[in-house]
Structure formats: structure tokens, C-alpha cells
Amino acid sequence: MQTLRLGSSGPDVVAWQRIIGVPADGKFGPATQNGTINWQRQHKLAADGIVGPNTWAAAEGKKPPAKAQKTATIETDDWAFHVMQKAIGDKATAPEIQYALTVARGEGFYGKGWTGEGAGSNNWGAVQGTGPAGSFQHLDHHADGSPYHTAFKRYETPEQGAADMARILLKANVRGFVNAGKLKKAVYAQHSNGYYELAPEKYYDAVKRNYGVLTANLEWPKLLTRWFQPVVKLLGLVR
């Protein structure tokens, strides 16, 4: 069975809807997501509204598969996908959520890569300023390689940091390129917004690597490459 989340469709969704007792229309919408969360709570699972290996195993009365138990990274990706989707709003497209998580994933690996004053800040990237929990000083570098110190946000929870990251990444000029499937142009537009100071061509290489990992981990269709876009539209994978 494939991993299911808001926006999924097909026979696996129908099977899941019958398990949780919601109308089996084959479309994983808000009602199915809420039903999934309630079912997961009843079965003492992580209530993230995503039907992954552990949830399928519980529904089938089996132990979680060994791969799912060992690969915490996949479950963290699923969690972050859900948090970012909620932050962006109901009108968010699948490519937008993919882009937000792809970029955030490379920034300190879910906000846990910070050391020194940034440790425990729940900052998912180079988010500068003062956050809900204050700020910390960090050494960063301009595009020419010259160093500078500035304040970076602290957040009270990982959810706050992930949600803020998603909203910052998807400003209007970035969203247009993301929804056209133009990953490189989205990265360069993000750079022009002043989000990060690194040379964009180097950052683009990192984003491509992150995207490759995520599409493999989460079985995503590749929505951020323009050549795939006509195919996924035909398959109904983009709203």
C-alpha cells in the first residue's frame, strides 16, 4: 500500500476510507484526513493524518514493518509535510508543499543541525530576526564569502519553526515558478527575496539533492521538474 495524505486519490484511498468509516469516494480530502487523525488517536499512533507504513500495519493487525521502525527520517518528513501544508493553507498546491519541505529539509536537517547558541532554537533554516522565543546570534556569509553576524529567530516549538519557514519560502514571486514546475527559477527567486546569502547556483545543487531524497522516501511524483508537469496533470496529481 502507498503512503496516503491530503490530495491523494485512487483505490488505496478507497480501501482506507472503508477502514475508517468515511464515504469511499477515492479522494483524500479534509473529511478523510480528520477521520484518519481520529483513527490514529484511537489506536495510539502518531496522529498526523498521514497513512504511512505504521498506520497501514495497525489497520491490518500487523507489527510495523522493520523498515518503518528504523527509518525515522520518513516519518519526520511526513510530519513536516503535514505542518507545512497547514501553514500554507487549504489553497496550497502539491508542488508548493513539496518545495517548502525540500528547502527546509536541507536547512540544518529539520532545525536540529544548529550548534552553539542556535542549538534548540527550532529554526528550520536561515530565518533571520526575532521569533516567538527571542533570537540568537549566528555567523553567516554573504554571497561573496565575507562573514557577518546577525540575529536569527528562536521558536517555542518545532511546529512554529516549520510553519514560519514554509510561509517565508513561498512568497508570490516564488510560488509562480514552483507551480510551473521550474525548480531552478524558484530557487533563484527565493534568493532575490533575500532569504539566504549563499550563491544561488550552489544552493540549487543542494535543493536538487534534497528533492531526490524526498521523492524516493515519500514516493512523491516529481512535480518540480517542468518535463514531468504535463504527465502529472494528466494523472490528476495536481489540483
N, C-alpha and C positions, 0 to 999 in steps of 0.2 A: 504494500500500500504506500502511496506517495504522501508526503507531508502536505497537510491542508491548512489554509489560512484564509482570512478575508480576501475575497476576489477569486478564489479557486473555483473550479467547476468540473463537472464530469461524473462518471459512475462512482468513483470513490467518495465523492461528496454525498451522493445519494445514499450509499451504504452507511456513511457516518451519520447522516441525518436520521436514518431509521433507528440507529442505535440510541441516539439521544432524544428521540421523540419529537422532532420538529418536522414541518412539511418537507417532503423529499422532492424538491424541485431541481436538485443538482447544482444549485448556486449557493456558494458560501457567503451569505450576506450577514448583516448585523444580527438578525434573529438566530442564525446558526452559530455565530460567534458567541453570543450571550448564552445560548444553550450549552455550548462547549465549555465555557468557563464554569457554569453551574455544575456540569457533569464532572469536570476535573476536580472541583472542590469537594464534591460528594465522595470521590474516590481518592482523596488526599494526594492529588497530583499538583504540579505547578500550574496554577490557574491562569494561563496566558492566552487562552483562546486559540491555540495552535495545536493541530493534531499531528504530533510527531511520533517517533518510534515508541516512546514510553506510553503515550496515550493509546495508541493502537494496541500495544501489548496488553494494557489493562482491560481494554474492551474485549479482547479475545481470551482473557483469563490466563495470560502467559506472563512470565517474568520478562522484564525489559531486556531487549537484546544486548549482548555484550558490547557491541559497537556503540550503542546509545549510552550505556553506562560509562564507557571510557571516554567518549567524545563530548566533554562538557562544552567545547567550543561551539558545536552546532546548536545546543540548547541556548547558549548565550546569544548567538546570532538570532535565533527565533524570538527570544525575549526582547532584544533591541529592536528588531523589526516591528514588533507589536507596539512598543513605546513610541517609536518614531512615527509610526502610522497614526497613532492617536494625536500626537503633537501637531502633525501637518494638517490633519482634519479629514473629514469624510470625502472631500473632493480630491484628495491626493491620488495621483496615478501610481500604478505599479512601478514604472521607471523612476519616479521621484523618490519613492521609498528605497528602492534599490540603490540609488545614487547616494542618498543620505547615509545609509548604513555602510556602503562601500568606502566612502571617505572617512567616516567616523571610525571604522574598524582599524584603519591604519594609524590613527592618531593615538598612540600610547596603548593600543590594544584594549579597547573598552575603558579608557581612562585609568587603567591600572599600571601604565608604564611610567608614570611620573615618579621621580625621586626627589630627595631634598624637601624643600618647602611645598612642592606640588603633590607629594605623596598623600593619598586620601582626599584629594580635592574634588574627586568625581568630575573633573574636567576632561571631556572626551576629545579634546584637541587643542589647537592653539587659539582658544577663545579668550580674548583679552578683555580687561575691565574688572568690575567688581560684581560678584554674584550674590545670591541669597545668603551665602555663608562667608562673605568677605572676599579677600583676594590674597594672592601670594606673588612674590617677585620671581621672575624667571629670566634666564639669559636666552635670547633668541638671536636670529641673524637676518639681516636684510638680504635682498636678492644678490647684492654684490659681495656677500660673505662677511660684511662688517658686523660686529656684535652690538647688541643693545640690551638693556634691562627694561622690563616693563611689568605691569601688573596683569595677572591672569585670574580668571574667575574661580571662586570656590563655590561648590554646590552642596546642599544638605544631603542629597541622595543621588544615587546613580541615575535614577529616572529623570531628575531635574537636568542633569548634565546632558543626557542623551537627547532629551526633548529640545533643549536650547540649541544643541548642535544641529539638529535636523532643521529647525526654523532658520538658523543663520545660513546654512548651506543653500537653502532653496529660495533665494531672492528671485525677483521676477526675471532678471536677465539670464539667470542660470536655468530656471525652470523651462524656459523655451527650448534651450538646447537639449536638456535632459529628455523632454518629451518628444523631441525629434530623433532621439537615439544617438545624438552626437556627443559622445563621452569627452573627447578631447576638447571640443569647444566649450563644454560645460566647465571643465577644469580651468581653462584659461579665463572664462568669465568670472569664475569664483575668485581667481587671483586678482582680477581687476577690481573686485569689490573690497580688496584689502584684507581678505580673510587670513591669508598667510603670506610670509615674506620670501619663502623659498622660490627658486627658479621654477616656473610652472612646468617646463619640459621634464624636469626631474620628478616633480610631484606626479605628473601624468603617468610616468612609468610605474610608480608605486600604486597608484589607483588601479591601473590595469591589472597588476598582480593581485591586489585585494579582490577585485571583481571576479577574477578567475577562480580564486579560492571559494568565494561565496556562492557562485553559481554551481560549483561542484558540491559544496557542503549542503546547500539548501535546495538543490535541484531546481534552481530558478531558470526560466527561459532567459536568454541573453537579450534583454530589452534595451541595453545601452549601446548597441552597435548598429549603425544605420542599416547594414545589409540584412540584419535579422528582422527589422521592423515590419516589412510587408508580410513576412511569414507569420509573425505572432499576431498581427491584426487579423489575418485570415482565420487563425485558430481561435480567435476570441479571447486572447490572453491580455489584451489591453482594453480598459474601459473607455 
